[in-house]
Amino acid sequence: MLPHEHAKREMKRKGWSHRRAARQIGKSYPWVCDVLNGKGTSQPVIDAILALPNSPTPYSPLGFARPKGAQ
């Protein structure tokens, strides 16, 4: 698996969307998308994405999940 594919998989596993991850690591959304899709290369971006913690509000294709216990 290529580094950008691994970072993309880990980001999704931890519950981050591309846009929220970009904001969290201080990079532009288009640049993060390019790196994660293999159109650009940046080891610092990949490293920052891999270092993200689990998201407190996990992302899913249907939208953001409610925090546990919230109504």
C-alpha positions in Angstrom: 0.0 0.0 0.0 1.3 3.4 -0.9 1.8 6.0 1.9 -1.0 8.3 0.7 -3.4 5.3 0.6 -2.4 4.3 4.1 -2.9 7.8 5.4 -6.3 8.1 3.7 -7.4 4.7 5.2 -6.2 5.7 8.7 -7.9 9.1 8.5 -11.2 7.5 7.7 -10.8 4.8 10.4 -10.2 7.6 13.0 -13.4 9.4 11.8 -11.9 12.5 10.0 -13.2 14.0 6.8 -10.7 15.5 4.3 -11.9 19.0 5.2 -11.8 18.7 9.0 -8.4 17.0 8.8 -7.0 19.8 6.7 -8.3 22.4 9.1 -6.9 20.4 12.1 -3.4 20.0 10.6 -3.3 23.6 9.3 -3.2 22.8 5.5 -5.5 23.8 2.7 -8.3 21.4 1.8 -7.3 21.2 -1.9 -3.7 20.3 -0.9 -4.7 17.6 1.5 -7.0 16.2 -1.1 -4.3 16.2 -3.7 -1.9 14.4 -1.3 -4.4 11.8 -0.2 -5.4 11.1 -3.8 -1.8 10.7 -5.0 -1.8 13.9 -7.1 0.7 15.6 -4.9 3.4 14.4 -2.5 4.1 15.7 1.0 5.5 13.5 3.7 4.8 16.1 6.4 1.1 16.1 5.4 1.0 12.3 5.5 2.8 12.3 8.9 0.4 14.9 10.3 -2.7 12.9 9.1 -1.3 9.7 10.6 -0.7 11.5 14.0 -4.4 12.7 14.2 -6.2 11.2 17.2 -9.6 9.6 16.9 -12.1 12.3 16.1 -14.4 13.4 18.9 -17.2 13.7 16.4 -16.6 10.9 13.8 -17.5 11.6 10.2 -19.5 9.2 8.1 -20.8 9.6 4.5 -24.2 10.4 6.1 -22.9 13.3 8.2 -21.4 13.7 11.6 -22.3 11.3 14.3 -23.8 12.5 17.6 -21.5 12.2 20.6 -22.4 9.2 22.7 -25.1 10.0 25.2 -26.4 13.0 23.3 -30.0 13.2 22.2 
